[in-house]
Amino acid sequence: MIPLILYQSGHVFLHDEFEGAVLNWTTAGGGTWSVALTTARSYAGGNSVLLTTGATAGHTAQISKRVGFPEGTKIGVSLHFSIPTKWFRYFEIEIILYDGTNYYDFHVRYDSLNYKWQYYNSAGSVVDIPSGAQLLYPDPDSWQHMKVIVDLATGKYQDLFVNEQSFDLRALAPYKSASAFGPHALITVRGATDVTAAREFYIDQVTLTKED
């Protein structure tokens, strides 16, 4: 199937619709978390991934995957996500790129209390993205669309697209540290709760692209 992504750019080198019988991602979380394929809702097809956090504030649930990235330096990650309740704290995408000498931790998240997109800067601190205020679609059954693009050559974020908005991140640098691991990427999608109750997040149609 052609990837159903809102921001059609780049050359696809990985696409997961979660239609198989097995979830081929590494799972993790905090507290009594769970991650599983589900037929309860989907953006397209029959399945999506349901992430359920632990029941304590700050508890998370996540999926992650290590992949080799193709020749070239710009990598894009796009996905669809659905959050049935507003009482969550963060929804995050983290892209860690290894080049054999260093790793670059590109990490963006949505802060639902302040309705702001944020990023982790070169010091590893969380900072609001300039002009990053955004209300997501209000219907709890809505599927949100997002794509983040990063550039290993410049060591900078590039662009963030969410629904009908876009944010220019080209002046922003990620956290960087030494690492001898060979070139590859670690992609993580994570949700965190902000209350003393478990919270659910749905993810579908994850696509990785080599950007021009």
RALINCOR-V745106 format. One record per residue. N is the residue number from 1. SS is DSSP state (a for helix, b for strand, c for the rest). PHI is phi in radians with two decimals (NA if undefined). Layout:
# RALINCOR-V745106
n = [N/N]
ss = [SS/SS]
phi = [PHI/PHI]
This chain:
# RALINCOR-V745106
n = [1/2/3/4/5/6/7/8/9/10/11/12/13/14/15/16/17/18/19/20/21/22/23/24/25/26/27/28/29/30/31/32/33/34/35/36/37/38/39/40/41/42/43/44/45/46/47/48/49/50/51/52/53/54/55/56/57/58/59/60/61/62/63/64/65/66/67/68/69/70/71/72/73/74/75/76/77/78/79/80/81/82/83/84/85/86/87/88/89/90/91/92/93/94/95/96/97/98/99/100/101/102/103/104/105/106/107/108/109/110/111/112/113/114/115/116/117/118/119/120/121/122/123/124/125/126/127/128/129/130/131/132/133/134/135/136/137/138/139/140/141/142/143/144/145/146/147/148/149/150/151/152/153/154/155/156/157/158/159/160/161/162/163/164/165/166/167/168/169/170/171/172/173/174/175/176/177/178/179/180/181/182/183/184/185/186/187/188/189/190/191/192/193/194/195/196/197/198/199/200/201/202/203/204/205/206/207/208/209/210/211/212]
ss = [c/c/c/c/c/c/c/c/c/c/b/b/b/b/b/b/c/c/c/c/c/c/c/c/c/b/b/b/b/c/c/c/c/b/b/b/b/b/c/c/c/c/c/c/c/c/c/b/b/b/b/b/c/c/c/c/c/c/c/b/b/b/b/b/b/b/b/c/c/c/c/c/c/b/b/b/b/b/b/b/b/b/c/c/c/c/c/b/b/b/b/b/b/b/b/b/b/b/c/c/c/b/b/b/b/b/b/b/b/b/b/c/c/c/c/b/b/b/b/b/c/c/c/c/c/b/b/b/b/b/b/b/b/c/c/c/c/c/c/c/c/c/c/b/b/b/b/b/b/b/b/c/c/c/c/b/b/b/b/b/b/b/c/c/b/b/b/b/c/c/c/c/b/c/b/b/b/b/c/c/c/c/c/b/b/b/b/b/b/b/b/b/b/c/c/c/c/c/c/b/b/b/b/b/b/b/b/b/b/b/b/c]
phi = [NA/-1.18/-0.98/-1.62/-2.09/-1.29/-1.88/-1.41/-2.68/1.46/-1.89/-1.21/-2.12/-2.71/-2.52/-2.25/-1.71/1.06/-1.65/-1.36/-1.42/-2.20/-1.46/-1.60/-2.29/-1.37/-2.03/-2.83/3.08/-2.20/1.31/-1.58/-1.43/-2.66/-2.42/-2.78/-1.16/-2.55/-1.82/-1.11/-2.79/-2.73/-1.33/-2.67/1.33/-1.85/-2.15/-2.55/-1.88/-1.78/-1.88/-2.04/-1.34/-1.18/-1.71/-2.01/-0.91/1.63/-1.23/-2.26/-2.56/-2.68/-2.15/-2.58/-2.64/-1.66/-2.42/-1.30/-1.84/-1.28/-0.97/2.02/-2.13/-1.56/-2.11/-2.05/-2.22/-2.20/-2.86/-2.01/-2.44/-2.37/-2.20/-1.16/-2.29/-1.38/-1.47/-2.02/-1.87/-2.30/-2.15/-2.34/-2.16/-2.17/-2.13/-1.80/-1.86/-1.86/-2.08/1.69/-2.14/-2.36/-2.15/-2.10/-1.77/-1.53/-2.54/-2.12/-2.62/-1.77/-1.65/-1.32/-1.28/-1.92/0.94/-2.32/-1.50/-2.30/-2.45/-1.63/-1.56/-1.15/-1.64/1.43/-1.67/-1.48/-2.32/-1.12/-1.22/-0.95/1.02/-1.59/-1.22/-2.81/-1.65/-1.28/-0.94/-1.35/-1.15/-1.11/-1.62/-1.20/-1.72/-1.58/-2.12/-2.63/-2.59/-2.13/-2.12/-2.28/-2.28/-1.25/-1.13/-1.55/1.16/-2.32/-1.09/-2.10/-2.51/-2.23/-2.07/-2.41/0.89/-1.64/-1.87/-2.35/-2.29/-1.49/-1.94/-1.17/-1.59/-1.78/-1.90/-1.55/-1.19/-2.34/-2.66/-1.19/-2.79/-1.61/-1.10/-1.13/-1.03/-2.97/-2.19/-2.01/-1.85/-2.30/-2.08/-2.47/-2.19/-2.34/-1.56/-2.16/-2.34/-1.53/-2.74/-1.15/-2.25/-1.92/-2.32/-1.98/-2.26/-2.60/0.94/-1.46/-2.30/-1.90/-2.29/-1.58/-1.66/-1.36]
